[in-house]
Amino acid sequence: MKRLGALTCVVVTLFVALALTVRMAGQERPMVGKARHYTVHDLGTLGGTFSWAYSINNKGSITGFATLPGDTANRAFLWRKGVMTDLGTLGGPNSTAIYVINERDEIAGAAETTAPDPFGEDFCGFGTFLTCAPFLWRSGSMTPLPTLGGNNGQASSVNNRGLVVGGVENSTPDDCGIHLFQRKPVIWKNGQIEELPVLSGDTLGFAYGINDHGQSVGTTNTCTVAHALLWENGTVTDLGNLGGTISVANNINNRGQVFGDSYLPGDLTNHAFLWQKDMGMKDLGTLPEDFSSVAWGIDNKGRVVGTSCDESGNCRAFLWQNGVMTDLNTLIPADSPWFLVEADWINARGEIVGLAFNIVTGEGHAFLATPRHCGSGARCEALAPQSNNRARPTVVLPKNIRKLLQQRQGSRFGGPMGPR
């Protein structure tokens, strides 16, 4: 039986060690079909060389994490109207936002305190072995959230009603060896914590997303099997899988559509999925010639964004709509220095955020992709795919970025979230 092993965290040194050599299959990026449909904006950093955007709300506010000067630490950020703001920490050097920002610019995440973990855990995944606390940031202030008696936790998403979900430790030893103590899925209501039920037979879990109706999703697991779940009105529903032993629900929109990824039969690869109550789990597949995929974001129209990777871990951002998965790199200007590695969220205006790789400097930065003709007051839509996914530049990402992507995806199956 395959065991869900602990994953090595990603530390700041991973970012500064990015190789500057990039091999391109063909030096020119061919124009395919009509003009490109998105303009790519570099969101910058907090003075370091790396940043990553995870969520954008309908006002255009963006959250994620970025490194400080010298790449000495990671900080959760709020990007608003061209300005990136450091959200600070709870006393320690590092913090990170996890998933979704709400329409009031409230942000959930995890931050280090000044206290060393008494059991030597590195729950936040920054390599400091400091206590990791879940937080809710609102109106310029970061507030720690309670756990279930353990030392560590992480808040992942906050909805427009102010409900927050995540995962925290209790004081019961973890027999699986993933952490020293059990990690349980939870919801915070007005700062008070409630434990969410796990599927019968499971002992561990984490809640990753919540919509405005209070439906939340995530995963619970045994030592060998993980189940994508939906929590609703005090009940828990197993969303199934694509034939493998591990599936994870990353988030849910207000229509009750759930997205994430699941292993296929044999557990050799994972595919992005979209789950709907009346249709069950749909395999979204991969981009042509790729090996695996993960769905990270969705809007209320059912447009999905994520990443699709080849067997070597070279990933590219995708947009899935109307049954078609399109490489976002075929929808941006041909002369752009940015290669879109992962798309993490899409808002109602079709604006997309995620991680991009600069093929000139070798740095990874948070990006905002804006649909063309999307001005103030205009109705912005993610445009229908009009390109051939095979006619694209092949970028071989530096080994360190590929490792970062793999560890980030794997963290949802039981390891620390790392710098995400």
ROFIKOL-100392 format. One line per field, with one value per residue (C-alpha): residue number from 1; y, x, z; residue in three letters. Coordinates in nm, 4 decimals. Layout:
N
k	(NUM/...)
y	(Y/...)
x	(X/...)
z	(Z/...)
r	(ALA/...)
END
This chain:
420
k	(1/2/3/4/5/6/7/8/9/10/11/12/13/14/15/16/17/18/19/20/21/22/23/24/25/26/27/28/29/30/31/32/33/34/35/36/37/38/39/40/41/42/43/44/45/46/47/48/49/50/51/52/53/54/55/56/57/58/59/60/61/62/63/64/65/66/67/68/69/70/71/72/73/74/75/76/77/78/79/80/81/82/83/84/85/86/87/88/89/90/91/92/93/94/95/96/97/98/99/100/101/102/103/104/105/106/107/108/109/110/111/112/113/114/115/116/117/118/119/120/121/122/123/124/125/126/127/128/129/130/131/132/133/134/135/136/137/138/139/140/141/142/143/144/145/146/147/148/149/150/151/152/153/154/155/156/157/158/159/160/161/162/163/164/165/166/167/168/169/170/171/172/173/174/175/176/177/178/179/180/181/182/183/184/185/186/187/188/189/190/191/192/193/194/195/196/197/198/199/200/201/202/203/204/205/206/207/208/209/210/211/212/213/214/215/216/217/218/219/220/221/222/223/224/225/226/227/228/229/230/231/232/233/234/235/236/237/238/239/240/241/242/243/244/245/246/247/248/249/250/251/252/253/254/255/256/257/258/259/260/261/262/263/264/265/266/267/268/269/270/271/272/273/274/275/276/277/278/279/280/281/282/283/284/285/286/287/288/289/290/291/292/293/294/295/296/297/298/299/300/301/302/303/304/305/306/307/308/309/310/311/312/313/314/315/316/317/318/319/320/321/322/323/324/325/326/327/328/329/330/331/332/333/334/335/336/337/338/339/340/341/342/343/344/345/346/347/348/349/350/351/352/353/354/355/356/357/358/359/360/361/362/363/364/365/366/367/368/369/370/371/372/373/374/375/376/377/378/379/380/381/382/383/384/385/386/387/388/389/390/391/392/393/394/395/396/397/398/399/400/401/402/403/404/405/406/407/408/409/410/411/412/413/414/415/416/417/418/419/420)
y	(0.0000/0.3487/0.5673/0.9409/1.0457/1.3777/1.6206/1.8272/2.1937/2.4578/2.7339/3.0756/2.9491/2.7622/3.0935/3.2526/2.9439/2.9651/2.8738/3.1387/2.8958/2.8220/2.5917/2.6923/2.4614/2.7218/3.0782/3.2443/3.2135/3.1518/3.3555/3.1163/3.2226/3.5839/3.8335/3.7218/3.7739/3.8604/4.1246/4.0019/4.2300/4.1650/4.2294/4.2581/4.1500/4.2945/4.3609/4.0032/3.7963/3.5785/3.6178/3.4133/3.5245/3.2865/3.4725/3.7759/3.9091/4.0842/4.4265/4.3268/4.2898/4.0129/3.8097/3.5663/3.5759/3.7474/3.7514/4.0422/4.2036/3.9436/3.6709/3.6446/3.5840/3.5264/3.7528/3.7364/4.0344/4.2310/4.3869/4.6642/4.9311/4.8705/4.8670/4.5508/4.5653/4.3399/4.1912/4.1230/3.8241/3.7209/3.7909/3.5464/3.6145/3.4486/3.4465/3.3368/3.3682/3.0300/3.0456/3.2865/3.6575/3.7782/4.0923/4.2885/4.2214/3.9862/3.7279/3.3930/3.2384/3.1184/3.3105/3.2253/3.3405/3.4055/3.0792/2.7732/2.4717/2.2730/1.9446/2.0608/2.0665/2.2846/2.3068/2.6269/2.4765/2.7668/2.5746/2.7834/2.5335/2.8158/2.7772/2.8273/3.0073/3.0430/3.4044/3.6300/3.9644/4.2463/4.6264/4.6305/4.3926/4.0258/3.8295/3.4768/3.2107/2.9335/2.5692/2.2478/2.2352/2.1896/2.4369/2.4808/2.5495/2.7185/2.9115/2.8637/3.0590/3.3202/3.3786/3.6990/3.6212/3.6134/3.2358/3.0908/2.7299/2.5512/2.2809/2.2719/2.0369/1.8799/1.7110/1.3510/1.1809/1.1237/0.7501/0.8104/0.9957/1.2858/1.5219/1.4576/1.5350/1.4883/1.7600/1.8238/2.0227/2.3221/2.6286/2.9553/3.1550/3.4968/3.3773/3.0633/2.7277/2.4263/2.0900/1.9538/1.5819/1.3445/1.0622/0.7374/0.5549/0.8649/1.0359/1.3414/1.6249/1.9828/2.2215/2.4277/2.6266/2.7701/2.9462/3.2136/2.9502/2.7973/2.4849/2.3909/2.1399/1.9742/1.6300/1.3746/1.0719/0.7578/0.6833/0.5553/0.6953/1.0547/1.1543/1.4771/1.5952/1.8386/1.9636/2.0975/2.1504/1.9312/1.6394/1.5162/1.3832/1.1795/1.3265/1.0141/0.9920/0.9238/0.5687/0.6319/0.6258/1.0002/1.2919/1.6487/1.9207/2.2597/2.4930/2.5465/2.8273/2.9661/2.7258/2.4305/2.3299/2.1729/2.1460/1.9815/1.6788/1.3028/1.0208/0.7842/0.4025/0.2831/0.6167/0.7038/1.0432/1.2909/1.4874/1.7998/1.7410/1.9341/1.7911/1.8802/1.7261/1.6176/1.4943/1.3710/1.4018/1.4937/1.4360/1.7589/1.5848/1.7648/1.9853/1.7899/1.5729/1.6476/1.3953/1.5509/1.8474/2.0298/2.2659/2.5576/2.8163/2.8613/3.1451/3.1328/3.0615/2.7359/2.8567/2.6672/2.7593/2.5507/2.3927/2.1069/1.9385/1.7006/1.3981/1.6086/1.8589/2.1395/2.3044/2.5570/2.7497/2.6522/2.7885/2.5330/2.6442/2.4926/2.1536/2.2764/2.3163/2.5860/2.6734/3.0356/3.0923/3.0723/3.3614/3.6204/3.8393/3.6360/3.8611/3.8456/3.7532/3.5772/3.2081/3.1414/2.8398/2.8140/2.9887/2.9974/3.2015/3.3721/3.6420/3.7437/3.9772/3.6952/3.8314/3.5505/3.5398/3.2912/3.2262/3.3284/3.2559/3.5249/3.3573/3.6436/3.6920/3.3449/3.4882/3.3726/3.6493/3.6818/3.7739/3.9282/3.8369/4.0852/4.0192/4.2638/4.5548/4.5081/4.8688/5.0508/4.9869/4.7371/4.3864/4.1594/3.7987/3.5183/3.4869/3.1616/2.9615/3.0303/2.8616/2.5308/2.4078/2.2171/2.5296/2.6716/2.7327/2.4522/2.5975/2.3701/2.5237/2.5366/2.2324/2.4399/2.5787/2.2303/2.1067/2.3946/2.3078/1.9387/2.0053/2.2557/2.0083/1.7279/1.9366/1.9000/1.5242/1.5627/1.7566/2.1170/2.3864/2.5277/2.8849/2.8634)
x	(0.0000/0.1223/0.1742/0.1065/0.4536/0.5652/0.6886/1.0026/0.9133/1.0223/1.2326/1.3374/1.6665/1.4654/1.3642/1.7067/1.8606/1.6523/1.8631/1.8824/1.9208/1.6027/1.5895/1.3342/1.2068/1.2133/1.3281/1.0211/0.6806/0.4430/0.1265/-0.1681/-0.5074/-0.6028/-0.4449/-0.3706/-0.6529/-0.4841/-0.2406/0.0028/0.0938/0.3887/0.2736/0.6294/0.7573/0.8183/1.1808/1.2947/1.3055/0.9937/0.6176/0.3051/-0.0605/-0.3301/-0.6587/-0.8310/-1.1728/-1.4212/-1.2823/-0.9383/-0.7717/-0.5100/-0.3432/-0.0533/0.3028/0.6279/0.9859/1.1518/1.4828/1.7565/1.4909/1.5290/1.1602/0.8182/0.5216/0.1544/0.0562/-0.2468/-0.2117/-0.4611/-0.4622/-0.0994/0.0336/0.1603/0.1225/0.3092/0.0518/0.3146/0.3346/0.2423/0.5925/0.7986/0.9709/0.7248/0.3597/0.1534/-0.1982/-0.3445/-0.6454/-0.9369/-0.9706/-1.3309/-1.4976/-1.4157/-1.0440/-1.0342/-0.7576/-0.6985/-0.3570/-0.0813/0.1950/0.4830/0.5017/0.8160/0.7793/0.9796/0.7576/0.7958/0.8070/1.0351/0.7652/0.7874/0.4130/0.4234/0.6952/0.9425/1.2275/1.2288/1.0525/0.8515/0.4893/0.2550/-0.0737/-0.3844/-0.4903/-0.7597/-0.6411/-0.8936/-0.8757/-0.4997/-0.4822/-0.3753/-0.5643/-0.4608/-0.7333/-0.7675/-0.6691/-0.8077/-0.5541/-0.2493/0.0265/-0.0219/-0.2791/-0.3511/-0.6549/-0.7202/-1.0246/-1.2746/-1.6175/-1.8188/-1.9981/-1.6667/-1.6638/-1.3114/-1.2021/-0.8720/-0.6900/-0.5371/-0.3626/-0.5189/-0.3273/-0.3772/-0.0697/-0.0868/-0.0441/0.0247/0.3484/0.2525/0.2656/0.3299/-0.0338/-0.3608/-0.4635/-0.8386/-1.0629/-1.2251/-1.4421/-1.4170/-1.7357/-1.6822/-1.3425/-1.4779/-1.3538/-1.5680/-1.4316/-1.5776/-1.6630/-1.4357/-1.5535/-1.6188/-1.2869/-1.0729/-0.8767/-0.7145/-0.8356/-0.8195/-1.0868/-0.9605/-1.2555/-1.5948/-1.8613/-2.1116/-2.3768/-2.1532/-2.0715/-1.7083/-1.4763/-1.1436/-1.0131/-1.0053/-0.7810/-0.6453/-0.2741/-0.3087/-0.6281/-0.7546/-1.1128/-1.2377/-1.5263/-1.8162/-1.9433/-2.2991/-2.5502/-2.3560/-2.3218/-2.0187/-2.0306/-1.7596/-1.7193/-1.5508/-1.2394/-1.1146/-1.0104/-0.7143/-0.6792/-0.6280/-0.8546/-0.8645/-1.1281/-0.9556/-1.2560/-1.6240/-1.8139/-2.1583/-2.3241/-2.1974/-1.9418/-1.6337/-1.2897/-0.9617/-0.7688/-0.7665/-0.5283/-0.6207/-0.6233/-0.2791/-0.1986/0.0680/-0.0760/-0.3464/-0.5998/-0.8014/-1.1710/-1.4967/-1.7724/-2.1413/-2.4189/-2.6233/-2.3278/-2.0684/-1.6951/-1.5747/-1.2135/-1.0911/-0.7879/-0.4632/-0.3234/-0.1950/0.1114/0.0982/0.0935/-0.0961/-0.3121/-0.4631/-0.7626/-0.6933/-0.9645/-1.3184/-1.5648/-1.9419/-1.9815/-1.7892/-1.4707/-1.1781/-0.8090/-0.5129/-0.1906/-0.1047/0.2370/0.4497/0.6251/0.9308/0.7233/0.7239/0.3870/0.1772/-0.1314/-0.4658/-0.8168/-1.0988/-1.4384/-1.7180/-1.5464/-1.2164/-0.8818/-0.6584/-0.2953/-0.3041/0.0341/-0.1344/-0.3631/-0.0991/0.1277/0.3826/0.6689/0.5902/0.8916/0.6526/0.5648/0.2483/0.3258/0.0158/-0.3239/-0.4693/-0.7894/-1.0291/-1.2807/-1.6141/-1.4382/-1.2216/-0.9057/-0.6643/-0.3781/-0.1019/0.2694/0.4705/0.8321/1.0417/1.2376/1.4912/1.5718/1.4830/1.2650/0.9188/0.6639/0.2942/0.0980/-0.2353/-0.3741/-0.6389/-0.8720/-0.8227/-1.0696/-1.1345/-1.1424/-1.3119/-1.6848/-1.6529/-1.7885/-1.4868/-1.5072/-1.2569/-1.2546/-1.3296/-1.0212/-0.9152/-0.5780/-0.4060/-0.2657/0.0127/0.1525/0.3245/0.6774/0.8143/0.9815/1.1902/1.1556/1.4509/1.4684/1.3968/1.0699/0.9608/1.0399/0.8414/0.5373/0.5556/0.5902/0.3099/0.0719/0.1829/0.1375/-0.2401/-0.2050/-0.0704/0.2549/0.3138/0.1787/0.5265/0.5557/0.2094)
z	(0.0000/-0.0793/0.2271/0.2402/0.3462/0.4870/0.2240/0.2462/0.2779/0.0298/0.1823/0.0656/-0.0751/-0.3378/-0.4904/-0.5042/-0.6625/-0.9794/-1.2802/-1.5486/-1.8348/-2.0267/-2.3261/-2.5873/-2.8599/-3.1346/-3.0646/-3.2089/-3.0511/-3.3432/-3.3805/-3.3985/-3.5270/-3.4560/-3.2169/-2.8647/-2.6169/-2.2863/-2.1678/-1.9017/-1.6111/-1.3796/-1.0214/-0.8960/-0.5543/-0.2078/-0.2956/-0.3545/-0.6723/-0.6349/-0.5975/-0.6621/-0.6881/-0.5638/-0.5765/-0.7260/-0.6270/-0.8523/-0.7573/-0.8834/-0.5428/-0.5478/-0.2759/-0.2629/-0.1292/-0.2241/-0.1012/0.0797/-0.0265/-0.0367/-0.0458/0.3298/0.4031/0.2471/0.3174/0.2371/0.0236/-0.0886/-0.4344/-0.4985/-0.7708/-0.8582/-0.5025/-0.3283/0.0513/0.2943/0.5348/0.7997/1.0326/1.3871/1.5116/1.3081/0.9758/0.7338/0.6341/0.3369/0.2040/0.1092/-0.1244/-0.1705/-0.0897/-0.0413/-0.1776/0.1404/0.0879/0.3869/0.3612/0.5306/0.5700/0.7981/0.9755/1.1993/1.5595/1.7605/1.9543/1.8464/1.7998/2.1234/1.9298/1.6508/1.3818/1.0707/1.0100/0.8018/0.5827/0.5858/0.7443/1.0639/1.2965/1.4515/1.5576/1.2623/1.3364/1.1195/1.0671/0.9269/0.7901/0.7668/0.7646/0.8031/1.0987/1.1204/1.3866/1.4949/1.4952/1.7560/1.7035/1.8537/2.1332/1.9123/1.8369/1.4629/1.1953/0.8651/0.7431/0.3726/0.2485/0.3665/0.2090/0.1811/0.5094/0.6930/0.7455/0.7362/0.6759/0.7114/0.9022/1.2511/1.4872/1.7926/2.0750/1.9533/1.8023/1.4256/1.3683/0.9991/1.0646/0.8392/1.1351/1.5019/1.5786/1.3936/1.1511/1.1408/0.9030/1.0718/1.0215/1.2140/1.2738/1.4331/1.5464/1.7154/1.5889/1.4985/1.3889/1.0665/1.0490/0.8596/0.6377/0.8224/0.8652/0.8072/1.0834/0.9204/0.7022/0.5772/0.4456/0.1530/0.0214/0.1149/-0.0915/0.0116/0.0895/0.3535/0.1521/0.2119/0.0457/0.1075/0.1873/0.4679/0.4667/0.6227/0.6076/0.2491/0.0930/0.0566/-0.0302/-0.1901/0.0279/0.0450/0.3816/0.3797/0.6625/0.9010/0.6589/0.4693/0.1111/-0.0586/-0.4096/-0.5419/-0.7557/-1.1084/-1.0267/-0.7994/-0.4217/-0.3711/-0.4614/-0.3306/-0.3662/-0.3870/-0.3807/-0.4676/-0.6424/-0.5563/-0.8027/-0.6010/-0.8654/-0.7062/-0.8645/-0.7737/-0.8897/-0.8506/-0.9225/-1.2057/-1.1781/-1.0709/-0.8984/-1.1567/-1.2486/-1.1484/-1.3542/-1.2849/-1.2221/-1.2092/-0.9864/-1.0078/-0.8008/-1.1028/-1.3098/-1.0617/-1.1240/-1.4742/-1.5810/-1.7430/-1.8919/-1.9746/-2.2463/-2.5479/-2.4772/-2.1035/-1.8209/-1.5287/-1.4355/-1.1367/-1.1276/-0.8910/-0.9573/-1.0874/-1.1355/-1.0973/-1.4702/-1.4428/-1.6119/-1.4620/-1.4472/-1.3384/-1.4546/-1.6901/-1.6721/-1.8730/-1.7220/-1.6340/-1.4354/-1.6923/-1.6338/-1.8234/-1.7199/-1.8690/-1.9086/-1.9342/-2.0626/-2.2681/-2.2524/-2.3992/-2.2194/-2.3691/-2.2988/-2.1767/-2.3373/-2.6774/-2.5791/-2.4822/-2.7012/-2.8940/-2.7857/-2.4137/-2.1964/-1.9586/-1.9723/-1.7704/-1.5520/-1.3347/-1.3270/-0.9764/-0.9916/-1.2335/-1.1395/-1.2945/-1.5404/-1.6705/-1.5078/-1.4206/-1.1696/-1.0982/-1.1455/-1.4521/-1.5446/-1.7089/-1.9882/-1.9914/-1.6215/-1.4903/-1.2126/-1.1134/-1.0517/-0.9772/-1.2900/-1.3783/-1.7217/-1.8364/-2.1321/-2.4175/-2.4361/-2.0638/-1.9494/-1.6658/-1.6748/-1.9595/-1.9412/-1.9277/-2.0370/-2.0727/-2.4492/-2.6278/-2.7272/-3.0857/-3.0988/-3.1537/-2.8237/-2.9978/-3.1653/-2.8563/-2.7329/-2.5207/-2.2128/-1.9942/-1.6505/-1.4103/-1.1841/-0.8742/-1.0106/-1.1153/-0.7643/-0.6149/-0.8266/-0.7371/-0.3654/-0.3663/-0.5313/-0.3024/0.0128/-0.0130/0.0387/0.3883/0.3987/0.5044/0.2756/0.2328/0.0993/-0.0452)
r	(MET/LYS/ARG/LEU/GLY/ALA/LEU/THR/CYS/VAL/VAL/VAL/THR/LEU/PHE/VAL/ALA/LEU/ALA/LEU/THR/VAL/ARG/MET/ALA/GLY/GLN/GLU/ARG/PRO/MET/VAL/GLY/LYS/ALA/ARG/HIS/TYR/THR/VAL/HIS/ASP/LEU/GLY/THR/LEU/GLY/GLY/THR/PHE/SER/TRP/ALA/TYR/SER/ILE/ASN/ASN/LYS/GLY/SER/ILE/THR/GLY/PHE/ALA/THR/LEU/PRO/GLY/ASP/THR/ALA/ASN/ARG/ALA/PHE/LEU/TRP/ARG/LYS/GLY/VAL/MET/THR/ASP/LEU/GLY/THR/LEU/GLY/GLY/PRO/ASN/SER/THR/ALA/ILE/TYR/VAL/ILE/ASN/GLU/ARG/ASP/GLU/ILE/ALA/GLY/ALA/ALA/GLU/THR/THR/ALA/PRO/ASP/PRO/PHE/GLY/GLU/ASP/PHE/CYS/GLY/PHE/GLY/THR/PHE/LEU/THR/CYS/ALA/PRO/PHE/LEU/TRP/ARG/SER/GLY/SER/MET/THR/PRO/LEU/PRO/THR/LEU/GLY/GLY/ASN/ASN/GLY/GLN/ALA/SER/SER/VAL/ASN/ASN/ARG/GLY/LEU/VAL/VAL/GLY/GLY/VAL/GLU/ASN/SER/THR/PRO/ASP/ASP/CYS/GLY/ILE/HIS/LEU/PHE/GLN/ARG/LYS/PRO/VAL/ILE/TRP/LYS/ASN/GLY/GLN/ILE/GLU/GLU/LEU/PRO/VAL/LEU/SER/GLY/ASP/THR/LEU/GLY/PHE/ALA/TYR/GLY/ILE/ASN/ASP/HIS/GLY/GLN/SER/VAL/GLY/THR/THR/ASN/THR/CYS/THR/VAL/ALA/HIS/ALA/LEU/LEU/TRP/GLU/ASN/GLY/THR/VAL/THR/ASP/LEU/GLY/ASN/LEU/GLY/GLY/THR/ILE/SER/VAL/ALA/ASN/ASN/ILE/ASN/ASN/ARG/GLY/GLN/VAL/PHE/GLY/ASP/SER/TYR/LEU/PRO/GLY/ASP/LEU/THR/ASN/HIS/ALA/PHE/LEU/TRP/GLN/LYS/ASP/MET/GLY/MET/LYS/ASP/LEU/GLY/THR/LEU/PRO/GLU/ASP/PHE/SER/SER/VAL/ALA/TRP/GLY/ILE/ASP/ASN/LYS/GLY/ARG/VAL/VAL/GLY/THR/SER/CYS/ASP/GLU/SER/GLY/ASN/CYS/ARG/ALA/PHE/LEU/TRP/GLN/ASN/GLY/VAL/MET/THR/ASP/LEU/ASN/THR/LEU/ILE/PRO/ALA/ASP/SER/PRO/TRP/PHE/LEU/VAL/GLU/ALA/ASP/TRP/ILE/ASN/ALA/ARG/GLY/GLU/ILE/VAL/GLY/LEU/ALA/PHE/ASN/ILE/VAL/THR/GLY/GLU/GLY/HIS/ALA/PHE/LEU/ALA/THR/PRO/ARG/HIS/CYS/GLY/SER/GLY/ALA/ARG/CYS/GLU/ALA/LEU/ALA/PRO/GLN/SER/ASN/ASN/ARG/ALA/ARG/PRO/THR/VAL/VAL/LEU/PRO/LYS/ASN/ILE/ARG/LYS/LEU/LEU/GLN/GLN/ARG/GLN/GLY/SER/ARG/PHE/GLY/GLY/PRO/MET/GLY/PRO/ARG)
END
